[in-house]
Structures are given as structure tokens and as C-alpha cells.
Amino acid sequence: PRSAGLEQHNWDMGFEFAEEPCVSDVCNHQISDICLLHYQVNAPQGNEPSTITMELICEGVTWLGIGFSQDGLMAGSEAVIGVLGQEPRKYNLDGRYMGGVNPMDDSQQTLMDASINVYRGPITVLKFTKIMREQGEIELRPGDNTFLYAQGQSYFLGQHASRGSFQLHLPSVEAPVVDMERSFDDATETAITTVAPTTTVLEQPCTTEWCVEELGTECVLKYVVNYPFDEPSSITMDFTCAGEAWIGIGFSLDGIMDGSEAVIAGVGQEPRKYHLGGKWFGPGGVGEMPESQQTLIDTKVRLKWVEGSNGLVPLMKMRFTKLLSEPNEIEIRPGENLFLYAQGSTPSFPSYHAARDSFALTLPSNGPDSGADTSATVAPAAPEMQVTELSDECTLKHVVNVPAYTTRDECEDCSVTMELTCDSVAWVAVGFSVDGFMPGSEAVIGI
């Protein structure tokens, strides 16, 4: 059943033509009990390309995303993601973890009329217009197309609370058939600006953004620790070295090669897991783990050429996601862990290394308590906001955000989230004062 909040946003677009469905009028697709999609294929005007306008409406106040897929799976797909306070952008979905969700290049950020807003309910609305056929991207064609959707757990981009795939049958458009002056912006609802209280959920470093470690003078490691809501914890590692030789990242208990384990990739050789039993190749030494242990996710290897000071130079790059805890393998834990890296002497593995060393990384837990269970993380519920009636027209809501590592009395790194709502269309402001007078005070003003 569709909720009342979604019904209020099932807007009549008012087109006067009844041509092909979903061209001259807006089509609806009920994605879930709390999410509704409006979409419309826009006929090209003159030499302009065909586009599709999509509007995802979900109950709650969260980030939202619509994906474009060839097989209904997240990895290898593309998406438009909207985060409150930011303009919606196009992303490559290289993997199922934060390290695999990366914005496309600025040259590919071609969305039109893109926005994300919160309306009374509350509901969040992501809206954008996208060109259907773009170079190097998944094409949207007349006929059946596969899409993805995701609704986040909270305001900031992170794990999703719900997700899924669905199909839409898109019509063919070949010529202008309708005056498009009237658009999704004709809705009469008044948006309520909201402040995303990101401080109510403590983000650990290296869990939502890449951390970077320089290894020697030729190599750089980027890594992010993934604590999904309903999947095993993992680490995504992106390792790049100058040159065109094989490269490897090892996992060690003592910083020594013997007895360690590694992920190694060569030119044309996908990343694989190896036992490092000794400094030789073969039984008891360096050898591939059995197929049952080849559990890496979203593996990639690439030799690319980039502009250097003396012309083009090669870079060898691999990326993989590895589970933190696997049977009969070295466990990667929150806190300090020892790793190895190696750069080979030939493009293909096996061969001896030209450079190698050990290094330590301090990895985050899935919460402020380093002893927390790392199998899953759930965002804590936000504190209840206090309501103050400032006048007949204006209401202020506020909440003090207290990090888990402090108390309300000590309030180390505390913050306040405020939401001012007034029944008019005008600029609004909240000021901070020591004496109640305007001179000498400070304010946050929204225009």
C-alpha cells in the first residue's frame, strides 16, 4: 500500500497531450512501500539528445540513489546519488563497498536540473534529468531497461537501509511531441530546508573515505575499511606503483615474509591470494591458495600510461576487497596490523621482487569503542529534537549531539543541530549572542 506521504507527492503534471505513455505524461513506478518513482522520457528538441527525467520520492530524511545496470547487480553499474546539502552527481559503482563507489570525472557530470530536497512528511525527493546515451556510459534504450535504487541509513553517504533492482519499459521518442515548459518544478509544495545532523553518527576515519599511505618512493596505497549493515566486514585496497612489474600486498603477523599471506597481480593477471611459506616458488614456498579460498571481491588490475616530466610513464595498479576474517587465514583486526608490499622485477608473476618492505596500519573499528563487534554496524537513532515556538509563524527545533566518547556535562566535540521553520517565503536566521543584542552577535542566515 502506498503511504499518505507518497500520495501527497503524486503530482499531476498537467500535460495536455496523450501521446506515447511516459513521454507526454509522467509514469509512476512503486519501488517499495515507502519509495515511489516518477519518470518521463523527454522527446528531443531539434538536434538535442533524448533525455529522461526521474524523481525518486522516499519517506524519511536520507541519501537516495537511482542506478543504471546491465545485469541488476551493483558492481559494474552506474548511479545518480543525492546527498542532502550537495548537488546530485553521477557515480561509478565499481564494487559493493564504499571504496568502490566513486564520482565520475567532472567531464561526465552532465545532469540537468538536479536537486535533492526534504518536504513535509518528512519525505526526501531526488530529481534529475539525464541524457539517455552518453559516451562510455550505460545506455538507456527504448524497451526494457534495468535500474537499481537505494535509500541510505542516514543523511551522509554510507551503507543503504534498502536497495533493489527493477525494470522499466521506456518508450521510443524520435521527434518533439510536447511543450516541455511545464516541468517537475510546477509542484506547489514548499520545500523545508533541513540540516543533516551528521554528528549524531560518529564516522570513523578510513571507513567512508580513502586513507592514503606512501610506500617507498614508487608506490602508493589507498584503503578503506567496510562495515556493511548485513554483510561481513572487509577492507578495500587500491595499490599503485610506478613501472610495469607485478605488485603485491601481504598480511603478516610479524612483518616477515615467511608465514605471511598476500594478494598479488601481474600484467594480465587478476589479483589472487597466495601463501608465503618461504622465499622460493613451489611446495612449501610461494604458492596460490586453493580455489575455495579465492574469495576476493571486485578485483581489478590495470597497466596505464600517464604523462610524466619526460613523456609517458607506466603505472601498475590493482584493486581488491578482502574479508577481514576468514577461516585459516591471518585476521585483519581493528587497531594496528602489519602488512607487506612488494614490486616485482618482471611484468608477470612469479619472479623475484625488485623492492619490498613491511609497514603498519592502524585500522578503525566500526564505532567509537575499539572493542565493538566488527561483524555489522547499525547507525544509532538520532536524539529527539526539542521544539520551541518562537512566534505564530516560526518554530525552532534543536538537538545537542553528544559523541559516544563524552558526556553531556563534559560535552567534548559536542555540536547542535537546529531547524528553523517559518510560514513564509523569506530569508531566515538564527543568531548567537551573549547579551541578546544584535551588535556583537553572530548568526547563521539562510537565503
N, C-alpha and C positions, 0 to 999 in steps of 0.2 A: 504493500500500500504506500502511496505517495504521501509524504508528510505535509502538514499545513504550510510549513515554511517554504517548501519547494513549490507548492501550489501558488503561493503569492508571487513567485518569480517566474511562473509560466506565462511570460508576457505575450500578448497578441501583437505581432509585428505590423499588422495593418496593411499588407500588400494588396493591391487591387487586382493583380493578375493571378490566374490559376493555371500556370503552365506546368512544366515538369515538377513533380514533388521535390522539395528540398532545394529548389532554385528560386522560384518566385515566392516561396513561403519558407518558414522555419520549421524544420523537423525536430522532434524530440526523441530521445532515447533514454529510458530509465536504466541507469547503470546499477544502482543499488537502492536500498530503502531510503538512503539519505543523500544520494547523489543523482542529479539529473543533467543530461547533456542536451543543449540546443546546438544545432548545426545547420549551415546553409552553404551550398556551393554557389559562388558568385560568377555569373557569366562575364566573360572578358569584355572590356570596353576598348574598341579599336585594336591596337596591337598589344595591349596589356595581357599578361598571362592570366589563366584561370586561378582563382583562389578559393579557399574555404574559410568561413568564419565559424569559430567554435566557442561555446560558452559553457563551462563546467560549473555547476552550482552544487555545493555540498553544505550540509548542516555542520555547524561548528566553526571555529576560527583556526585554520591550519594552512600549511602549504598545499598546493594542488598541482597535479601534472596530467597531461594527455600525451600518450606515446604513439609512435607510428612504427609498425612492426611488419616483418615478412613472415614470421612464424608464431607470433603470440608470446614469445619469450622476451624477457627483459634484456638479456645480454645480446648485443648486436643491433638493438633498436635505437630509436631517436625519440626525443620528447621535447615538449614545451613545458617548463616548470615555472610556477609563480610562487614567490615568497613575499609575504607582506612587507611593505616598505621598500621593495625592489621591483624594477621593471621585469616582467616575464622574459625569459631567454630560452634559446634552443640549446639542447644538451645532447651529447653522445652518451649512450648507455653501454659502456664497454664491459660492464660487469654488474653483479648484483650487490655490490658494496659501495660505500661512499667513494673509495678510491677509483671506482670505475665510472662514476657519474661526473662528467666534465663538460663545461660550457664549450660550445662550438666556437671557432675563430670569429672575431668581430666581423669579418667579411661575410660570414654566413648568418649574422643576426639580422634577418630581413623581415621579421614580423611587423605587422601593421596594426595600429590601434590596440596595442597590447596593454592589459591592465589587470590588477587583482585588487579587489575591494571587499570590505565586510559590510553587510547590510543588516537591518533589523531582523532579529530572529534568535541568535545570530546565524547568518549563513555567509560563506565565502564564495566569491564569484571570480573565476579566472576566464578572461575573454581575450581572443586574439584572432587575427586574420593571417593566414599562411598561404604562400604560393604553393600550388599543388605539385609542380615539377621544378625541382632545383638541382643544379649540378652537384653530383657527389652525395646526394641525399636520397632517402627512400621516397619513391614517387607515389602520390595518391592518384589513382586512376578511376575512371568510370567503372562501375561494377563493385564487386566485393573487395573491401579493404579491411585489414586487421589493425585494431587500435589497442592501446593499453590505457589504463587510468590508475592514478594513485592519490590517496589522501594521507597526509602526514599525521604523525602523532602529536605534533605541536607546531609552533609558529616557525621555528628555524628548520632549514633543510636537513633532514636526517632520515631515520627509518620511517616507513609508512605504517599507518594503522590499518589500512585496507588497500587492496590492489586487485587488478584482474585484467582480462583481455576481453574484447568484444569485436563484432564485425558490423560494419555499416555498408549498405549498398548505395554508392554515390551515383548520381545521375550524370549524364553527358551534357556538356554545355559547349556550344560552338559559336554562338553569336549573342550580342546583347539582347535580353528579353525583358528587362525590368529596370525601372528607375531606382537606383540604389541610394537616393538621397536619404531615405528613411532607414535607420540602422538600429543596431542594438542600443545605441545611446539614447533612444527615444523613451526608455523606461522612465517612469515617474518617481520610482523610489529614490530617496535621498541617502547617499552613502554615509556611513558613520566611520570616520577615521579611527583606527584603533592602534594602540601602541603594543607591540609584541613584547611581552614580558619574558625575554629570553633568560633573564637572570633567575627565574624560578626553577630552571633546569640547568644544572651545572654541566657545562661542556668541558670534557677533559681534552687537553692538548693531544694532537695526533689521532683524534677519533673522528673529526668532521673535516679536517683539512690535512694536506700533506705536511709531514715534517721532513726536513732535508738534512742529510749527513754527507759531508765530503769525505771520500775515501782515497787517500793518496792525492796525487796531482792530476790523475787522469779519469777518476770515476766519481760519480755522484749517485747516492741512494735516496729515493723518496719512499716514504712508507706511511701507512695509515692503519690503525687497529680498528677492526669492525666488530661491534657488539650488536648484532641484529636482535630484533624482538623475538623471533621464533625460529632462529637457525643457530648452528654452532658458531662460536666466536672464531675470528680469523684475522690474519694480517695480509694486507696487500703491499707488495714491494715492487718498485719500479727502479731498475738498476741500469745505469748508462755509463759506458766507458769509451774514451777516445780510441780509435783504431777499429780493426775489423777481425778481432780474435774472439774466441769463445769467452764467456763470462760466467761466474757462479757466485752464489750467496750461500754460506754454510751456517749451520746451527750447532752450537758446541756447548759442552758443559765446562770446559777448562781452557778454551782458546787454542787448543792444539788440533791439528788435522786428524790424527789417528783417533778413531772412535766417534768422529762427528758425522753429520749428515749434511747434504747440500742439494740445492736446486741449480742445475747447470743447463745452459743453452748455447748452441753454436749457430753459425750462419746456416740457415735452412733446417735447423734442429730445434724443435719445440722444447721449452723448459721441461725437465724431468727430474725426479728425485733420485738421489744416489746415496749409498752407504760409503763412507770414507774409512774403511777398515785399516788402511795403511797407505804408504806413499808409492804404490805401484798399481798397475791396471791388471785386473783379473781377480781370481778367487782370493778372498781374504783381504783384498785391497780396495781399489775404487771400482764399484760396480753398481748397476742400476738396481733399485728396489723392485720387488715383484709388482706385477700389474695391479694386484689388489691394493697396493699402497700408493699407486699413482693417482692421488686424489686432488691434485692441484686444480684450481678453478680459474677460468678466464685467463689462460696463458697466452702470451704473445712474445714473439721475437722479431726484431727488425734491424736491418743494417741500413742506415740512411746517411746521406751526404749533406753536409751543411757548409755554409760559407765561412771560411776562416781567413786569417790575415794574409795567407799566401795561396788563396784559392779554396777549392772544395776539399773538405776533410771528412773521413768516415767516422761514424758513431755507431757503436753496437749497443742495442737496447733490448732488455727483456722485462716483462711484467708478469706477475702471477699472484694468486691469492692462495694462502695455505692455512689450513685449520690450525688453531693454536695447540690443541690437544688431540693426539691421535694414538691409537694403541701401538705399543712397542716402538715409539719414536720419541725423540727429545722434545719435551714440552716447552712451549713458549709461554711465559707467565707475566702477569703484571709485575713491574719492578725491573731490576737490572737483569739483562740477558746478554750472553756472549755470542757473537756472530763471527763469521769468517767471510772474506771476499777474495776472489782470485780472477785474474785476467790471463787468458791463455797466450800461447805462442803461435797458434795457427787458427784459421777460421773455424775448423771443425774440431769437435771433441770426440775421442780423447787425445790429448797431448799435454806436455808439461806446461806449467804456468810460467809466465814472464814476470808476474807481480802477484803478491799475496800478502795478507795480514789479517789480524784479528781486531775486533772492535766491540764496544759495549753500547747497548741502547737501553735506556730506561723507558719501559713501555707503560702506558696508562692503564688503570683499571676501568671498569665500566661504571664508576661512580666515585664520589669523594672518599669513600672508605676503601683503602687498598686491599682489604681482605674480603671484598664483596665477591659474590658468586659471579663468575665471568661467563656463565652459560647464556645469559639473556639480560637485557636491561629494559625496564619499563619507566617511562617518564613519570615522575610523581605528579599528583594532582596539584594544580595551581591553588594558592591560598584564596580564600573568598575575599572579594573586593568590598570595601566599606563604601557606603553611599551617603553623600551629603547633598541636600537640596540647597543650592546657592540662591536661587530665585525661582519665580514662577516659570521661567524659561530655561534655566540652566541647572544641570545636575553633574556633580563630580563624583567619580568612582576612583578609589585608590587602594593600593595594597603595598605593604612593605615586604620586599623579597629578602628573606634571610637565608644565606647559604647554609648547607648542611654542616659545615665545619665550624660554625659560630653560633651564638645565641642572640636572642632579640635584645638583651641588655648590652652585650658587648658589640654586636652588630658590625663585625669586621666585614668589609666589602658589601654591606647591605645596599640596596637600591630601592627606589619607589617607582611603581608603575601608576600612571594617572590617566584617566579618560574623562574628558570634559565634553558634555553633550548639551547643545543649546538648540532650541526650536526656532532657528532662523538660518538664513544663508548669509553668513558674515564671518570675518576672521574671529578667532577665539584665542584666549591666552590664559595661562596660569603663572602667577608671579610668586617669588620667594623673597621674603622681607624680614628684617629684624625689628621693625617698628611700625609696620602697617602702612607706611607712606610710600608713594611711588618713587620719589628721588632716592637714589642709593640702593634700590632693589634690583632684582634680576627676574627674567621671565622667559618662558618658552611660548612662542607665538606660532599659531598655525594659520596660514593664509590659503 
